[in-house]
Amino acid sequence: MDYKTLIGTTGALLVLIAFVLNETHKWSDGSLIYDSTNLLGSALLVYYALTLSSWPFTALNAVWLLVSLRDTFTDLRRKK
């Protein structure tokens, strides 16, 4: 497996893990672990999509990244 595929696969797995754990009520959608896992996963998927020049996939994951970034910062401010 080349490094690009590994990055894309890792990103997809992280987003899916967050989704499954949220759906099974192990993680809440307002938790830092949920939001930061989505943040990392979507960042990896943005990079992967850019390497493929897949603009729709880039746009989708860039929005996911921005929302996850906002939510992660909200979680961190709430912890203080």
N, CA, C and O atoms as a GROMACS GRO file, in nm:
protein
  320
    1MET      N    1   0.085  -0.118   0.000
    1MET     CA    2   0.000   0.000   0.000
    1MET      C    3   0.090   0.124   0.000
    1MET      O    4   0.180   0.135   0.083
    2ASP      N    5   0.065   0.215  -0.093
    2ASP     CA    6   0.147   0.336  -0.097
    2ASP      C    7   0.104   0.433   0.014
    2ASP      O    8  -0.002   0.415   0.075
    3TYR      N    9   0.185   0.534   0.039
    3TYR     CA   10   0.162   0.622   0.153
    3TYR      C   11   0.033   0.703   0.137
    3TYR      O   12  -0.035   0.731   0.236
    4LYS      N   13  -0.003   0.741   0.014
    4LYS     CA   14  -0.126   0.817  -0.006
    4LYS      C   15  -0.249   0.733   0.032
    4LYS      O   16  -0.340   0.781   0.099
    5THR      N   17  -0.249   0.609  -0.010
    5THR     CA   18  -0.360   0.521   0.023
    5THR      C   19  -0.367   0.497   0.173
    5THR      O   20  -0.476   0.490   0.230
    6LEU      N   21  -0.253   0.483   0.236
    6LEU     CA   22  -0.248   0.465   0.381
    6LEU      C   23  -0.306   0.586   0.453
    6LEU      O   24  -0.381   0.571   0.550
    7ILE      N   25  -0.271   0.705   0.407
    7ILE     CA   26  -0.325   0.828   0.468
    7ILE      C   27  -0.476   0.836   0.449
    7ILE      O   28  -0.548   0.866   0.543
    8GLY      N   29  -0.524   0.809   0.328
    8GLY     CA   30  -0.667   0.812   0.302
    8GLY      C   31  -0.743   0.707   0.382
    8GLY      O   32  -0.851   0.735   0.435
    9THR      N   33  -0.688   0.589   0.390
    9THR     CA   34  -0.751   0.481   0.467
    9THR      C   35  -0.757   0.516   0.615
    9THR      O   36  -0.859   0.495   0.681
   10THR      N   37  -0.648   0.569   0.667
   10THR     CA   38  -0.645   0.609   0.809
   10THR      C   39  -0.747   0.718   0.837
   10THR      O   40  -0.820   0.711   0.936
   11GLY      N   41  -0.755   0.817   0.749
   11GLY     CA   42  -0.853   0.924   0.766
   11GLY      C   43  -0.995   0.871   0.766
   11GLY      O   44  -1.076   0.908   0.850
   12ALA      N   45  -1.026   0.784   0.670
   12ALA     CA   46  -1.160   0.726   0.662
   12ALA      C   47  -1.192   0.643   0.786
   12ALA      O   48  -1.303   0.649   0.838
   13LEU      N   49  -1.096   0.565   0.832
   13LEU     CA   50  -1.118   0.485   0.952
   13LEU      C   51  -1.145   0.571   1.074
   13LEU      O   52  -1.233   0.539   1.154
   14LEU      N   53  -1.071   0.681   1.088
   14LEU     CA   54  -1.093   0.769   1.203
   14LEU      C   55  -1.233   0.829   1.202
   14LEU      O   56  -1.301   0.832   1.304
   15VAL      N   57  -1.277   0.877   1.085
   15VAL     CA   58  -1.411   0.935   1.075
   15VAL      C   59  -1.516   0.827   1.102
   15VAL      O   60  -1.615   0.853   1.170
   16LEU      N   61  -1.496   0.708   1.049
   16LEU     CA   62  -1.592   0.600   1.071
   16LEU      C   63  -1.594   0.554   1.217
   16LEU      O   64  -1.701   0.522   1.270
   17ILE      N   65  -1.478   0.548   1.280
   17ILE     CA   66  -1.473   0.511   1.422
   17ILE      C   67  -1.552   0.611   1.505
   17ILE      O   68  -1.630   0.573   1.591
   18ALA      N   69  -1.530   0.740   1.479
   18ALA     CA   70  -1.604   0.844   1.552
   18ALA      C   71  -1.755   0.829   1.529
   18ALA      O   72  -1.833   0.839   1.623
   19PHE      N   73  -1.794   0.804   1.405
   19PHE     CA   74  -1.935   0.788   1.372
   19PHE      C   75  -1.996   0.669   1.446
   19PHE      O   76  -2.101   0.681   1.509
   20VAL      N   77  -1.930   0.554   1.438
   20VAL     CA   78  -1.983   0.432   1.501
   20VAL      C   79  -1.991   0.448   1.653
   20VAL      O   80  -2.090   0.410   1.714
   21LEU      N   81  -1.887   0.504   1.714
   21LEU     CA   82  -1.889   0.521   1.859
   21LEU      C   83  -1.993   0.623   1.903
   21LEU      O   84  -2.048   0.612   2.013
   22ASN      N   85  -2.020   0.723   1.820
   22ASN     CA   86  -2.127   0.817   1.850
   22ASN      C   87  -2.264   0.749   1.835
   22ASN      O   88  -2.352   0.766   1.920
   23GLU      N   89  -2.282   0.674   1.730
   23GLU     CA   90  -2.410   0.607   1.707
   23GLU      C   91  -2.440   0.501   1.812
   23GLU      O   92  -2.556   0.474   1.841
   24THR      N   93  -2.337   0.441   1.871
   24THR     CA   94  -2.358   0.340   1.975
   24THR      C   95  -2.354   0.402   2.115
   24THR      O   96  -2.351   0.332   2.215
   25HIS      N   97  -2.353   0.535   2.120
   25HIS     CA   98  -2.359   0.613   2.244
   25HIS      C   99  -2.238   0.592   2.335
   25HIS      O  100  -2.247   0.608   2.457
   26LYS      N  101  -2.125   0.555   2.274
   26LYS     CA  102  -2.000   0.545   2.351
   26LYS      C  103  -1.934   0.683   2.362
   26LYS      O  104  -1.874   0.716   2.464
   27TRP      N  105  -1.946   0.762   2.256
   27TRP     CA  106  -1.897   0.900   2.254
   27TRP      C  107  -2.014   0.992   2.222
   27TRP      O  108  -2.097   0.961   2.136
   28SER      N  109  -2.021   1.104   2.292
   28SER     CA  110  -2.126   1.201   2.257
   28SER      C  111  -2.072   1.295   2.150
   28SER      O  112  -1.951   1.314   2.136
   29ASP      N  113  -2.163   1.354   2.074
   29ASP     CA  114  -2.119   1.442   1.966
   29ASP      C  115  -2.064   1.574   2.018
   29ASP      O  116  -2.016   1.655   1.938
   30GLY      N  117  -2.070   1.599   2.147
   30GLY     CA  118  -2.011   1.719   2.205
   30GLY      C  119  -1.884   1.692   2.282
   30GLY      O  120  -1.836   1.778   2.356
   31SER      N  121  -1.828   1.572   2.265
   31SER     CA  122  -1.707   1.538   2.341
   31SER      C  123  -1.581   1.572   2.262
   31SER      O  124  -1.580   1.571   2.139
   32LEU      N  125  -1.476   1.602   2.335
   32LEU     CA  126  -1.349   1.638   2.274
   32LEU      C  127  -1.292   1.523   2.193
   32LEU      O  128  -1.238   1.546   2.085
   33ILE      N  129  -1.303   1.401   2.240
   33ILE     CA  130  -1.246   1.286   2.169
   33ILE      C  131  -1.319   1.266   2.035
   33ILE      O  132  -1.255   1.235   1.934
   34TYR      N  133  -1.450   1.281   2.034
   34TYR     CA  134  -1.528   1.268   1.911
   34TYR      C  135  -1.487   1.375   1.810
   34TYR      O  136  -1.458   1.345   1.695
   35ASP      N  137  -1.485   1.500   1.855
   35ASP     CA  138  -1.455   1.610   1.764
   35ASP      C  139  -1.311   1.608   1.716
   35ASP      O  140  -1.284   1.636   1.600
   36SER      N  141  -1.216   1.574   1.804
   36SER     CA  142  -1.076   1.572   1.762
   36SER      C  143  -1.046   1.453   1.670
   36SER      O  144  -0.960   1.463   1.583
   37THR      N  145  -1.117   1.342   1.689
   37THR     CA  146  -1.101   1.228   1.598
   37THR      C  147  -1.154   1.264   1.460
   37THR      O  148  -1.091   1.232   1.359
   38ASN      N  149  -1.268   1.331   1.455
   38ASN     CA  150  -1.320   1.380   1.327
   38ASN      C  151  -1.226   1.482   1.264
   38ASN      O  152  -1.207   1.482   1.142
   39LEU      N  153  -1.168   1.568   1.345
   39LEU     CA  154  -1.074   1.669   1.296
   39LEU      C  155  -0.954   1.603   1.228
   39LEU      O  156  -0.918   1.639   1.116
   40LEU      N  157  -0.892   1.509   1.296
   40LEU     CA  158  -0.775   1.442   1.240
   40LEU      C  159  -0.813   1.361   1.116
   40LEU      O  160  -0.743   1.366   1.015
   41GLY      N  161  -0.922   1.287   1.124
   41GLY     CA  162  -0.966   1.206   1.010
   41GLY      C  163  -0.996   1.291   0.888
   41GLY      O  164  -0.954   1.257   0.777
   42SER      N  165  -1.067   1.400   0.907
   42SER     CA  166  -1.102   1.484   0.792
   42SER      C  167  -0.980   1.556   0.737
   42SER      O  168  -0.973   1.580   0.617
   43ALA      N  169  -0.885   1.593   0.823
   43ALA     CA  170  -0.761   1.656   0.774
   43ALA      C  171  -0.684   1.558   0.684
   43ALA      O  172  -0.634   1.597   0.579
   44LEU      N  173  -0.675   1.433   0.726
   44LEU     CA  174  -0.609   1.333   0.644
   44LEU      C  175  -0.683   1.311   0.513
   44LEU      O  176  -0.621   1.292   0.408
   45LEU      N  177  -0.816   1.314   0.518
   45LEU     CA  178  -0.894   1.296   0.396
   45LEU      C  179  -0.883   1.416   0.302
   45LEU      O  180  -0.887   1.399   0.180
   46VAL      N  181  -0.869   1.536   0.356
   46VAL     CA  182  -0.846   1.653   0.271
   46VAL      C  183  -0.713   1.637   0.198
   46VAL      O  184  -0.706   1.658   0.077
   47TYR      N  185  -0.610   1.600   0.271
   47TYR     CA  186  -0.479   1.579   0.208
   47TYR      C  187  -0.489   1.472   0.098
   47TYR      O  188  -0.439   1.490  -0.013
   48TYR      N  189  -0.554   1.362   0.130
   48TYR     CA  190  -0.570   1.253   0.034
   48TYR      C  191  -0.645   1.300  -0.090
   48TYR      O  192  -0.604   1.272  -0.203
   49ALA      N  193  -0.755   1.371  -0.070
   49ALA     CA  194  -0.834   1.420  -0.184
   49ALA      C  195  -0.754   1.517  -0.270
   49ALA      O  196  -0.765   1.516  -0.392
   50LEU      N  197  -0.672   1.601  -0.206
   50LEU     CA  198  -0.588   1.693  -0.283
   50LEU      C  199  -0.486   1.619  -0.367
   50LEU      O  200  -0.458   1.658  -0.480
   51THR      N  201  -0.429   1.511  -0.313
   51THR     CA  202  -0.330   1.435  -0.390
   51THR      C  203  -0.394   1.368  -0.511
   51THR      O  204  -0.327   1.338  -0.609
   52LEU      N  205  -0.524   1.343  -0.503
   52LEU     CA  206  -0.598   1.281  -0.613
   52LEU      C  207  -0.657   1.386  -0.707
   52LEU      O  208  -0.711   1.351  -0.812
   53SER      N  209  -0.647   1.513  -0.670
   53SER     CA  210  -0.714   1.622  -0.743
   53SER      C  211  -0.864   1.597  -0.754
   53SER      O  212  -0.925   1.624  -0.857
   54SER      N  213  -0.920   1.545  -0.648
   54SER     CA  214  -1.064   1.517  -0.642
   54SER      C  215  -1.131   1.634  -0.571
   54SER      O  216  -1.141   1.636  -0.448
   55TRP      N  217  -1.177   1.731  -0.649
   55TRP     CA  218  -1.227   1.856  -0.591
   55TRP      C  219  -1.357   1.838  -0.513
   55TRP      O  220  -1.372   1.902  -0.408
   56PRO      N  221  -1.453   1.756  -0.557
   56PRO     CA  222  -1.572   1.737  -0.474
   56PRO      C  223  -1.538   1.671  -0.338
   56PRO      O  224  -1.593   1.711  -0.235
   57PHE      N  225  -1.449   1.572  -0.340
   57PHE     CA  226  -1.407   1.505  -0.216
   57PHE      C  227  -1.328   1.601  -0.128
   57PHE      O  228  -1.340   1.596  -0.005
   58THR      N  229  -1.248   1.688  -0.188
   58THR     CA  230  -1.176   1.789  -0.112
   58THR      C  231  -1.274   1.885  -0.045
   58THR      O  232  -1.260   1.914   0.074
   59ALA      N  233  -1.373   1.933  -0.120
   59ALA     CA  234  -1.470   2.028  -0.065
   59ALA      C  235  -1.549   1.966   0.050
   59ALA      O  236  -1.566   2.028   0.155
   60LEU      N  237  -1.596   1.843   0.031
   60LEU     CA  238  -1.671   1.774   0.135
   60LEU      C  239  -1.590   1.764   0.264
   60LEU      O  240  -1.640   1.798   0.371
   61ASN      N  241  -1.468   1.718   0.253
   61ASN     CA  242  -1.386   1.698   0.372
   61ASN      C  243  -1.332   1.828   0.430
   61ASN      O  244  -1.303   1.834   0.549
   62ALA      N  245  -1.317   1.931   0.347
   62ALA     CA  246  -1.276   2.061   0.399
   62ALA      C  247  -1.385   2.120   0.488
   62ALA      O  248  -1.356   2.180   0.592
   63VAL      N  249  -1.511   2.103   0.447
   63VAL     CA  250  -1.622   2.149   0.532
   63VAL      C  251  -1.624   2.068   0.661
   63VAL      O  252  -1.641   2.125   0.769
   64TRP      N  253  -1.608   1.938   0.650
   64TRP     CA  254  -1.604   1.850   0.768
   64TRP      C  255  -1.490   1.894   0.862
   64TRP      O  256  -1.507   1.898   0.983
   65LEU      N  257  -1.376   1.926   0.804
   65LEU     CA  258  -1.260   1.972   0.880
   65LEU      C  259  -1.290   2.102   0.953
   65LEU      O  260  -1.260   2.115   1.072
   66LEU      N  261  -1.350   2.199   0.885
   66LEU     CA  262  -1.379   2.328   0.947
   66LEU      C  263  -1.481   2.315   1.060
   66LEU      O  264  -1.465   2.378   1.165
   67VAL      N  265  -1.583   2.235   1.040
   67VAL     CA  266  -1.682   2.214   1.146
   67VAL      C  267  -1.617   2.143   1.265
   67VAL      O  268  -1.642   2.179   1.380
   68SER      N  269  -1.536   2.042   1.238
   68SER     CA  270  -1.467   1.970   1.345
   68SER      C  271  -1.369   2.060   1.419
   68SER      O  272  -1.353   2.048   1.541
   69LEU      N  273  -1.303   2.148   1.347
   69LEU     CA  274  -1.210   2.243   1.409
   69LEU      C  275  -1.285   2.336   1.504
   69LEU      O  276  -1.242   2.359   1.617
   70ARG      N  277  -1.398   2.390   1.457
   70ARG     CA  278  -1.480   2.476   1.542
   70ARG      C  279  -1.526   2.402   1.667
   70ARG      O  280  -1.518   2.454   1.778
   71ASP      N  281  -1.575   2.280   1.648
   71ASP     CA  282  -1.626   2.202   1.761
   71ASP      C  283  -1.514   2.165   1.858
   71ASP      O  284  -1.535   2.164   1.980
   72THR      N  285  -1.396   2.135   1.807
   72THR     CA  286  -1.283   2.101   1.894
   72THR      C  287  -1.244   2.222   1.980
   72THR      O  288  -1.220   2.208   2.100
   73PHE      N  289  -1.238   2.340   1.918
   73PHE     CA  290  -1.206   2.461   1.996
   73PHE      C  291  -1.315   2.492   2.098
   73PHE      O  292  -1.286   2.537   2.209
   74THR      N  293  -1.440   2.468   2.062
   74THR     CA  294  -1.550   2.487   2.157
   74THR      C  295  -1.534   2.392   2.275
   74THR      O  296  -1.552   2.433   2.390
   75ASP      N  297  -1.501   2.267   2.248
   75ASP     CA  298  -1.479   2.169   2.355
   75ASP      C  299  -1.365   2.212   2.447
   75ASP      O  300  -1.376   2.202   2.569
   76LEU      N  301  -1.256   2.261   2.387
   76LEU     CA  302  -1.139   2.301   2.467
   76LEU      C  303  -1.172   2.423   2.553
   76LEU      O  304  -1.129   2.430   2.668
   77ARG      N  305  -1.248   2.518   2.500
   77ARG     CA  306  -1.288   2.636   2.580
   77ARG      C  307  -1.380   2.597   2.693
   77ARG      O  308  -1.372   2.653   2.802
   78ARG      N  309  -1.468   2.500   2.669
   78ARG     CA  310  -1.561   2.454   2.769
   78ARG      C  311  -1.490   2.386   2.886
   78ARG      O  312  -1.536   2.392   3.000
   79LYS      N  313  -1.376   2.321   2.857
   79LYS     CA  314  -1.300   2.250   2.960
   79LYS      C  315  -1.233   2.344   3.059
   79LYS      O  316  -1.205   2.306   3.172
   80LYS      N  317  -1.208   2.468   3.015
   80LYS     CA  318  -1.135   2.564   3.102
   80LYS      C  319  -1.222   2.615   3.212
   80LYS      O  320  -1.177   2.696   3.293
   0.00000   0.00000   0.00000
